[in-house]
Amino acid sequence: MAGKVQPRNPPLSQKKPSPAAAKSSPPPAVYINVPEHFHPSETTSRYPHYNRREPRRCGCCCCLCWFIFIIIVLVILLGAAAGVFYLIYRPEAPAYTIKRVAVKGVNLTSTAFSPEFDVVIRAYNGNDKIGISYKEGSSVAMFYNDVRLCDGVLPAFYQPSNNVTVLKAVLTGNDVQLTVSDQTALMNAVTEWSVPLKLELSVPVEIKVGSVTTWKINVRVECDVTVDQLTVHAGILRRNCSDRVYLW
């Protein structure tokens, strides 16, 4: 028919491929610039290693955080318990005083002698609700200028609250050796009627609060005492005791 326009065929580039051709044609290739030093096998082997370390590190951090949290809670609870105990019982350390020192067997003309010290110690427990049980295994020693002159022990006993107990300790030494300088200094001290000595006491005790008894606590006492002479009639010129408590 005249005047009828026939449709043109579309260009080849605009033609849709048939389904069979789409299935058979391979996908377009994608090109990526890879450095020369890149090794696929190395990267493949490292990836599982990195992927495996992250959960382990996270687990260790969680465990550490929980451990620190538990320690902090325990410290807070212990502090609170100690505070309550102090407010209720008001604990005080026992006080010690040297009441008498009698000396035998000191020969100032010889550098070797076997002395004997009879020491009377006053122990005061000023606590209202706390008793002290002194156990076996104590030691008492007398020193002059860091030279151990003699030693002994204290008897085992129980001291109730608000109690004063007087203890006697016999300290003996065997063939004590003095240097010439120590011998000269000791003779000068006796001549001047002022002999400085040091008493060290260490005794294990157990603290009793009501019906509860604690573990052993080591009480250590150091006393500086100055006497006028080294005889049985020695008089005390100065004395000072300080106590330190150590937990076993």
ZADO-1210 file (C-alpha; in nm, 4 decimals, padded with zeros to 6 digits):
<atoms>
<atom x="00.0000" y="00.0000" z="00.0000" code="MET" pos="1"/>
<atom x="00.1290" y="00.3380" z="-00.1002" code="ALA" pos="2"/>
<atom x="00.2278" y="00.5712" z="00.1831" code="GLY" pos="3"/>
<atom x="00.2901" y="00.2924" z="00.4357" code="LYS" pos="4"/>
<atom x="00.6290" y="00.3157" z="00.6053" code="VAL" pos="5"/>
<atom x="00.8045" y="-00.0065" z="00.6712" code="GLN" pos="6"/>
<atom x="00.9892" y="-00.0300" z="01.0090" code="PRO" pos="7"/>
<atom x="01.3586" y="-00.0352" z="00.9834" code="ARG" pos="8"/>
<atom x="01.5605" y="-00.3201" z="01.1180" code="ASN" pos="9"/>
<atom x="01.7378" y="-00.2222" z="01.4446" code="PRO" pos="10"/>
<atom x="02.1129" y="-00.2057" z="01.4368" code="PRO" pos="11"/>
<atom x="02.3046" y="-00.5131" z="01.5244" code="LEU" pos="12"/>
<atom x="02.4364" y="-00.3528" z="01.8475" code="SER" pos="13"/>
<atom x="02.0820" y="-00.3020" z="01.9761" code="GLN" pos="14"/>
<atom x="01.9589" y="-00.6491" z="01.9115" code="LYS" pos="15"/>
<atom x="01.8793" y="-00.8510" z="02.2195" code="LYS" pos="16"/>
<atom x="02.0665" y="-01.1775" z="02.2407" code="PRO" pos="17"/>
<atom x="01.8667" y="-01.4916" z="02.2408" code="SER" pos="18"/>
<atom x="01.8414" y="-01.6931" z="02.5637" code="PRO" pos="19"/>
<atom x="02.0514" y="-01.9716" z="02.4181" code="ALA" pos="20"/>
<atom x="02.3265" y="-01.7292" z="02.3252" code="ALA" pos="21"/>
<atom x="02.3215" y="-01.5686" z="02.6736" code="ALA" pos="22"/>
<atom x="02.3706" y="-01.9067" z="02.8377" code="LYS" pos="23"/>
<atom x="02.6542" y="-02.0107" z="02.6134" code="SER" pos="24"/>
<atom x="02.8492" y="-01.6834" z="02.6207" code="SER" pos="25"/>
<atom x="03.1042" y="-01.6512" z="02.9055" code="PRO" pos="26"/>
<atom x="03.0830" y="-01.3609" z="03.1527" code="PRO" pos="27"/>
<atom x="03.3002" y="-01.0590" z="03.0838" code="PRO" pos="28"/>
<atom x="03.6482" y="-01.0819" z="03.2272" code="ALA" pos="29"/>
<atom x="03.7555" y="-00.8482" z="03.5070" code="VAL" pos="30"/>
<atom x="04.1200" y="-00.7433" z="03.5225" code="TYR" pos="31"/>
<atom x="04.2853" y="-00.6265" z="03.8482" code="ILE" pos="32"/>
<atom x="04.6316" y="-00.4826" z="03.8740" code="ASN" pos="33"/>
<atom x="04.8247" y="-00.7098" z="04.1155" code="VAL" pos="34"/>
<atom x="05.1694" y="-00.6118" z="04.2487" code="PRO" pos="35"/>
<atom x="05.4582" y="-00.8285" z="04.1461" code="GLU" pos="36"/>
<atom x="05.5385" y="-00.9275" z="04.5084" code="HIS" pos="37"/>
<atom x="05.1834" y="-01.0513" z="04.5721" code="PHE" pos="38"/>
<atom x="05.1674" y="-01.4251" z="04.6510" code="HIS" pos="39"/>
<atom x="04.8161" y="-01.5682" z="04.6649" code="PRO" pos="40"/>
<atom x="04.9268" y="-01.8791" z="04.8483" code="SER" pos="41"/>
<atom x="05.0828" y="-01.6740" z="05.1291" code="GLU" pos="42"/>
<atom x="04.7724" y="-01.4582" z="05.1749" code="THR" pos="43"/>
<atom x="04.5498" y="-01.7636" z="05.1742" code="THR" pos="44"/>
<atom x="04.7597" y="-01.9284" z="05.4469" code="SER" pos="45"/>
<atom x="04.7661" y="-01.6168" z="05.6657" code="ARG" pos="46"/>
<atom x="04.3944" y="-01.5431" z="05.6554" code="TYR" pos="47"/>
<atom x="04.2850" y="-01.8350" z="05.8782" code="PRO" pos="48"/>
<atom x="04.5641" y="-01.7473" z="06.1229" code="HIS" pos="49"/>
<atom x="04.4469" y="-01.3885" z="06.1652" code="TYR" pos="50"/>
<atom x="04.0864" y="-01.4953" z="06.1753" code="ASN" pos="51"/>
<atom x="04.1666" y="-01.7460" z="06.4525" code="ARG" pos="52"/>
<atom x="04.3629" y="-01.5093" z="06.6838" code="ARG" pos="53"/>
<atom x="04.0934" y="-01.2445" z="06.7319" code="GLU" pos="54"/>
<atom x="03.8446" y="-01.4593" z="06.9329" code="PRO" pos="55"/>
<atom x="04.1278" y="-01.5908" z="07.1546" code="ARG" pos="56"/>
<atom x="04.2480" y="-01.2389" z="07.2350" code="ARG" pos="57"/>
<atom x="03.8921" y="-01.1297" z="07.3125" code="CYS" pos="58"/>
<atom x="03.8440" y="-01.4301" z="07.5441" code="GLY" pos="59"/>
<atom x="04.1661" y="-01.3553" z="07.7345" code="CYS" pos="60"/>
<atom x="04.0631" y="-00.9917" z="07.7813" code="CYS" pos="61"/>
<atom x="03.7232" y="-01.0977" z="07.9150" code="CYS" pos="62"/>
<atom x="03.8821" y="-01.3403" z="08.1625" code="CYS" pos="63"/>
<atom x="04.1274" y="-01.0744" z="08.2799" code="LEU" pos="64"/>
<atom x="03.8469" y="-00.8215" z="08.3287" code="CYS" pos="65"/>
<atom x="03.6436" y="-01.0687" z="08.5325" code="TRP" pos="66"/>
<atom x="03.9463" y="-01.1590" z="08.7435" code="PHE" pos="67"/>
<atom x="04.0195" y="-00.7929" z="08.8201" code="ILE" pos="68"/>
<atom x="03.6525" y="-00.7335" z="08.9024" code="PHE" pos="69"/>
<atom x="03.6472" y="-01.0276" z="09.1471" code="ILE" pos="70"/>
<atom x="03.9664" y="-00.9073" z="09.3166" code="ILE" pos="71"/>
<atom x="03.8229" y="-00.5571" z="09.3576" code="ILE" pos="72"/>
<atom x="03.5015" y="-00.6967" z="09.5081" code="VAL" pos="73"/>
<atom x="03.6973" y="-00.9146" z="09.7527" code="LEU" pos="74"/>
<atom x="03.9138" y="-00.6212" z="09.8595" code="VAL" pos="75"/>
<atom x="03.6035" y="-00.4094" z="09.9201" code="ILE" pos="76"/>
<atom x="03.4384" y="-00.6860" z="10.1235" code="LEU" pos="77"/>
<atom x="03.7508" y="-00.7450" z="10.3316" code="LEU" pos="78"/>
<atom x="03.7874" y="-00.3736" z="10.3961" code="GLY" pos="79"/>
<atom x="03.4248" y="-00.3492" z="10.5035" code="ALA" pos="80"/>
<atom x="03.4619" y="-00.6506" z="10.7350" code="ALA" pos="81"/>
<atom x="03.7792" y="-00.5057" z="10.8885" code="ALA" pos="82"/>
<atom x="03.6060" y="-00.1727" z="10.9425" code="GLY" pos="83"/>
<atom x="03.3093" y="-00.3373" z="11.1157" code="VAL" pos="84"/>
<atom x="03.5441" y="-00.5469" z="11.3317" code="PHE" pos="85"/>
<atom x="03.7401" y="-00.2380" z="11.4356" code="TYR" pos="86"/>
<atom x="03.4276" y="-00.0396" z="11.5215" code="LEU" pos="87"/>
<atom x="03.2880" y="-00.3217" z="11.7354" code="ILE" pos="88"/>
<atom x="03.5995" y="-00.4483" z="11.9180" code="TYR" pos="89"/>
<atom x="03.8477" y="-00.1572" z="11.8982" code="ARG" pos="90"/>
<atom x="04.1564" y="-00.3869" z="11.8983" code="PRO" pos="91"/>
<atom x="04.4797" y="-00.2656" z="12.0587" code="GLU" pos="92"/>
<atom x="04.8268" y="-00.4149" z="12.0414" code="ALA" pos="93"/>
<atom x="04.9564" y="-00.5499" z="12.3739" code="PRO" pos="94"/>
<atom x="05.2088" y="-00.3326" z="12.5575" code="ALA" pos="95"/>
<atom x="05.5333" y="-00.4632" z="12.7080" code="TYR" pos="96"/>
<atom x="05.7675" y="-00.3136" z="12.9668" code="THR" pos="97"/>
<atom x="06.0933" y="-00.4385" z="13.1198" code="ILE" pos="98"/>
<atom x="06.0582" y="-00.4228" z="13.4967" code="LYS" pos="99"/>
<atom x="06.3856" y="-00.5755" z="13.6145" code="ARG" pos="100"/>
<atom x="06.7223" y="-00.6975" z="13.4833" code="VAL" pos="101"/>
<atom x="06.9625" y="-00.9021" z="13.6969" code="ALA" pos="102"/>
<atom x="07.3011" y="-00.9953" z="13.5477" code="VAL" pos="103"/>
<atom x="07.5385" y="-01.2753" z="13.6428" code="LYS" pos="104"/>
<atom x="07.8584" y="-01.4164" z="13.4991" code="GLY" pos="105"/>
<atom x="07.9901" y="-01.1098" z="13.3121" code="VAL" pos="106"/>
<atom x="08.3698" y="-01.0963" z="13.3411" code="ASN" pos="107"/>
<atom x="08.4967" y="-00.7685" z="13.1969" code="LEU" pos="108"/>
<atom x="08.8608" y="-00.8782" z="13.2147" code="THR" pos="109"/>
<atom x="08.8035" y="-01.1550" z="12.9577" code="SER" pos="110"/>
<atom x="08.6886" y="-01.1459" z="12.5973" code="THR" pos="111"/>
<atom x="08.4900" y="-01.4705" z="12.6485" code="ALA" pos="112"/>
<atom x="08.2342" y="-01.5301" z="12.9252" code="PHE" pos="113"/>
<atom x="07.9011" y="-01.7075" z="12.9888" code="SER" pos="114"/>
<atom x="07.6475" y="-01.4512" z="13.1136" code="PRO" pos="115"/>
<atom x="07.3033" y="-01.5056" z="13.2659" code="GLU" pos="116"/>
<atom x="07.0273" y="-01.2447" z="13.2576" code="PHE" pos="117"/>
<atom x="06.7108" y="-01.2713" z="13.4664" code="ASP" pos="118"/>
<atom x="06.4573" y="-01.0449" z="13.2959" code="VAL" pos="119"/>
<atom x="06.1117" y="-00.9561" z="13.4301" code="VAL" pos="120"/>
<atom x="05.8664" y="-00.8426" z="13.1610" code="ILE" pos="121"/>
<atom x="05.5259" y="-00.6851" z="13.2147" code="ARG" pos="122"/>
<atom x="05.2668" y="-00.7687" z="12.9468" code="ALA" pos="123"/>
<atom x="04.9466" y="-00.5647" z="12.9351" code="TYR" pos="124"/>
<atom x="04.6380" y="-00.6605" z="12.7334" code="ASN" pos="125"/>
<atom x="04.4153" y="-00.3540" z="12.7285" code="GLY" pos="126"/>
<atom x="04.1446" y="-00.4955" z="12.5010" code="ASN" pos="127"/>
<atom x="03.7934" y="-00.5262" z="12.6400" code="ASP" pos="128"/>
<atom x="03.6763" y="-00.8294" z="12.4398" code="LYS" pos="129"/>
<atom x="03.9964" y="-00.9860" z="12.3062" code="ILE" pos="130"/>
<atom x="04.2126" y="-01.2501" z="12.4748" code="GLY" pos="131"/>
<atom x="04.5685" y="-01.3480" z="12.3806" code="ILE" pos="132"/>
<atom x="04.7013" y="-01.7028" z="12.3909" code="SER" pos="133"/>
<atom x="05.0831" y="-01.7186" z="12.3996" code="TYR" pos="134"/>
<atom x="05.2075" y="-02.0380" z="12.2364" code="LYS" pos="135"/>
<atom x="05.5218" y="-02.2482" z="12.2508" code="GLU" pos="136"/>
<atom x="05.8104" y="-02.1526" z="12.0262" code="GLY" pos="137"/>
<atom x="05.8954" y="-01.8069" z="12.1608" code="SER" pos="138"/>
<atom x="06.2444" y="-01.6622" z="12.1792" code="SER" pos="139"/>
<atom x="06.3979" y="-01.3878" z="12.3943" code="VAL" pos="140"/>
<atom x="06.7505" y="-01.2576" z="12.3341" code="ALA" pos="141"/>
<atom x="06.9711" y="-00.9870" z="12.4883" code="MET" pos="142"/>
<atom x="07.2246" y="-00.7940" z="12.2778" code="PHE" pos="143"/>
<atom x="07.5069" y="-00.5530" z="12.3393" code="TYR" pos="144"/>
<atom x="07.6262" y="-00.3561" z="12.0374" code="ASN" pos="145"/>
<atom x="07.4810" y="-00.6242" z="11.8008" code="ASP" pos="146"/>
<atom x="07.6575" y="-00.9008" z="11.9968" code="VAL" pos="147"/>
<atom x="07.4171" y="-01.1731" z="12.1127" code="ARG" pos="148"/>
<atom x="07.4899" y="-01.2201" z="12.4816" code="LEU" pos="149"/>
<atom x="07.2232" y="-01.4727" z="12.5830" code="CYS" pos="150"/>
<atom x="06.8787" y="-01.6071" z="12.4939" code="ASP" pos="151"/>
<atom x="06.5838" y="-01.7960" z="12.6370" code="GLY" pos="152"/>
<atom x="06.2076" y="-01.8528" z="12.6026" code="VAL" pos="153"/>
<atom x="05.8822" y="-01.7314" z="12.7525" code="LEU" pos="154"/>
<atom x="05.6297" y="-01.9692" z="12.9111" code="PRO" pos="155"/>
<atom x="05.3078" y="-02.0481" z="12.7256" code="ALA" pos="156"/>
<atom x="04.9977" y="-01.8981" z="12.8879" code="PHE" pos="157"/>
<atom x="04.6611" y="-01.7375" z="12.8154" code="TYR" pos="158"/>
<atom x="04.6039" y="-01.3709" z="12.8920" code="GLN" pos="159"/>
<atom x="04.2391" y="-01.2601" z="12.9168" code="PRO" pos="160"/>
<atom x="04.1126" y="-00.9134" z="12.8291" code="SER" pos="161"/>
<atom x="04.2070" y="-00.6165" z="13.0499" code="ASN" pos="162"/>
<atom x="04.4821" y="-00.8145" z="13.2175" code="ASN" pos="163"/>
<atom x="04.8388" y="-00.7502" z="13.3364" code="VAL" pos="164"/>
<atom x="05.0746" y="-01.0496" z="13.3474" code="THR" pos="165"/>
<atom x="05.4311" y="-01.0397" z="13.4799" code="VAL" pos="166"/>
<atom x="05.6661" y="-01.2854" z="13.3103" code="LEU" pos="167"/>
<atom x="06.0129" y="-01.3968" z="13.4107" code="LYS" pos="168"/>
<atom x="06.2594" y="-01.5146" z="13.1471" code="ALA" pos="169"/>
<atom x="06.5995" y="-01.6660" z="13.2259" code="VAL" pos="170"/>
<atom x="06.8469" y="-01.5930" z="12.9447" code="LEU" pos="171"/>
<atom x="07.1769" y="-01.7757" z="12.9290" code="THR" pos="172"/>
<atom x="07.4833" y="-01.7497" z="12.7064" code="GLY" pos="173"/>
<atom x="07.7688" y="-01.9900" z="12.6536" code="ASN" pos="174"/>
<atom x="08.1239" y="-01.8772" z="12.5769" code="ASP" pos="175"/>
<atom x="08.0299" y="-01.5393" z="12.4323" code="VAL" pos="176"/>
<atom x="08.3162" y="-01.3854" z="12.2340" code="GLN" pos="177"/>
<atom x="08.3796" y="-01.0099" z="12.2373" code="LEU" pos="178"/>
<atom x="08.6154" y="-00.8207" z="12.0144" code="THR" pos="179"/>
<atom x="08.8746" y="-00.5975" z="12.1766" code="VAL" pos="180"/>
<atom x="08.6813" y="-00.2868" z="12.0740" code="SER" pos="181"/>
<atom x="08.3532" y="-00.4226" z="12.2158" code="ASP" pos="182"/>
<atom x="08.5250" y="-00.5243" z="12.5390" code="GLN" pos="183"/>
<atom x="08.6777" y="-00.1770" z="12.5770" code="THR" pos="184"/>
<atom x="08.3441" y="-00.0070" z="12.5009" code="ALA" pos="185"/>
<atom x="08.1627" y="-00.2281" z="12.7530" code="LEU" pos="186"/>
<atom x="08.4177" y="-00.1532" z="13.0261" code="MET" pos="187"/>
<atom x="08.3837" y="00.2206" z="12.9574" code="ASN" pos="188"/>
<atom x="08.0027" y="00.1939" z="12.9749" code="ALA" pos="189"/>
<atom x="08.0230" y="00.0179" z="13.3123" code="VAL" pos="190"/>
<atom x="08.2647" y="00.2824" z="13.4375" code="THR" pos="191"/>
<atom x="08.0222" y="00.5531" z="13.3290" code="GLU" pos="192"/>
<atom x="07.7289" y="00.3690" z="13.4954" code="TRP" pos="193"/>
<atom x="07.5363" y="00.3546" z="13.1682" code="SER" pos="194"/>
<atom x="07.5291" y="00.0223" z="12.9785" code="VAL" pos="195"/>
<atom x="07.2995" y="00.0190" z="12.6699" code="PRO" pos="196"/>
<atom x="07.1367" y="-00.3172" z="12.5956" code="LEU" pos="197"/>
<atom x="06.8722" y="-00.4384" z="12.3536" code="LYS" pos="198"/>
<atom x="06.6097" y="-00.7051" z="12.4222" code="LEU" pos="199"/>
<atom x="06.4357" y="-00.8792" z="12.1305" code="GLU" pos="200"/>
<atom x="06.1267" y="-01.0881" z="12.1909" code="LEU" pos="201"/>
<atom x="05.9439" y="-01.2990" z="11.9333" code="SER" pos="202"/>
<atom x="05.6433" y="-01.5098" z="12.0304" code="VAL" pos="203"/>
<atom x="05.3582" y="-01.6743" z="11.8342" code="PRO" pos="204"/>
<atom x="05.0136" y="-01.5896" z="11.9687" code="VAL" pos="205"/>
<atom x="04.6526" y="-01.6644" z="11.8853" code="GLU" pos="206"/>
<atom x="04.3853" y="-01.3989" z="11.9245" code="ILE" pos="207"/>
<atom x="04.0541" y="-01.5078" z="12.0794" code="LYS" pos="208"/>
<atom x="03.7440" y="-01.2995" z="12.0060" code="VAL" pos="209"/>
<atom x="03.4434" y="-01.4543" z="12.1768" code="GLY" pos="210"/>
<atom x="03.4320" y="-01.8156" z="12.0619" code="SER" pos="211"/>
<atom x="03.6471" y="-01.7498" z="11.7536" code="VAL" pos="212"/>
<atom x="04.0233" y="-01.8087" z="11.7601" code="THR" pos="213"/>
<atom x="04.2458" y="-01.6754" z="11.4828" code="THR" pos="214"/>
<atom x="04.5474" y="-01.8346" z="11.3205" code="TRP" pos="215"/>
<atom x="04.8934" y="-01.7807" z="11.4691" code="LYS" pos="216"/>
<atom x="05.0257" y="-01.4256" z="11.4653" code="ILE" pos="217"/>
<atom x="05.3915" y="-01.3567" z="11.5323" code="ASN" pos="218"/>
<atom x="05.4403" y="-01.0721" z="11.7797" code="VAL" pos="219"/>
<atom x="05.7872" y="-00.9192" z="11.7751" code="ARG" pos="220"/>
<atom x="05.9001" y="-00.6700" z="12.0384" code="VAL" pos="221"/>
<atom x="06.2241" y="-00.4711" z="12.0526" code="GLU" pos="222"/>
<atom x="06.3199" y="-00.2970" z="12.3764" code="CYS" pos="223"/>
<atom x="06.6079" y="-00.0583" z="12.4364" code="ASP" pos="224"/>
<atom x="06.7109" y="-00.0712" z="12.8004" code="VAL" pos="225"/>
<atom x="07.0004" y="00.0998" z="12.9789" code="THR" pos="226"/>
<atom x="07.1263" y="-00.0317" z="13.3135" code="VAL" pos="227"/>
<atom x="07.3768" y="00.1202" z="13.5538" code="ASP" pos="228"/>
<atom x="07.5796" y="-00.1968" z="13.6128" code="GLN" pos="229"/>
<atom x="07.6077" y="-00.5600" z="13.5113" code="LEU" pos="230"/>
<atom x="07.5290" y="-00.7254" z="13.8451" code="THR" pos="231"/>
<atom x="07.2299" y="-00.8828" z="14.0157" code="VAL" pos="232"/>
<atom x="07.1510" y="-00.5402" z="14.1613" code="HIS" pos="233"/>
<atom x="07.1444" y="-00.3629" z="13.8260" code="ALA" pos="234"/>
<atom x="06.9120" y="-00.0646" z="13.8080" code="GLY" pos="235"/>
<atom x="06.7193" y="00.0394" z="13.4971" code="ILE" pos="236"/>
<atom x="06.7938" y="00.3943" z="13.3834" code="LEU" pos="237"/>
<atom x="06.6000" y="00.4063" z="13.0574" code="ARG" pos="238"/>
<atom x="06.3639" y="00.1685" z="12.8763" code="ARG" pos="239"/>
<atom x="06.1560" y="00.1860" z="12.5641" code="ASN" pos="240"/>
<atom x="05.9680" y="-00.0963" z="12.3894" code="CYS" pos="241"/>
<atom x="05.8089" y="-00.0896" z="12.0468" code="SER" pos="242"/>
<atom x="05.6011" y="-00.3762" z="11.9133" code="ASP" pos="243"/>
<atom x="05.5448" y="-00.4968" z="11.5583" code="ARG" pos="244"/>
<atom x="05.2955" y="-00.7606" z="11.4543" code="VAL" pos="245"/>
<atom x="05.3534" y="-00.9996" z="11.1598" code="TYR" pos="246"/>
<atom x="05.0984" y="-01.2428" z="11.0137" code="LEU" pos="247"/>
<atom x="05.2069" y="-01.6011" z="10.9570" code="TRP" pos="248"/>
</atoms>
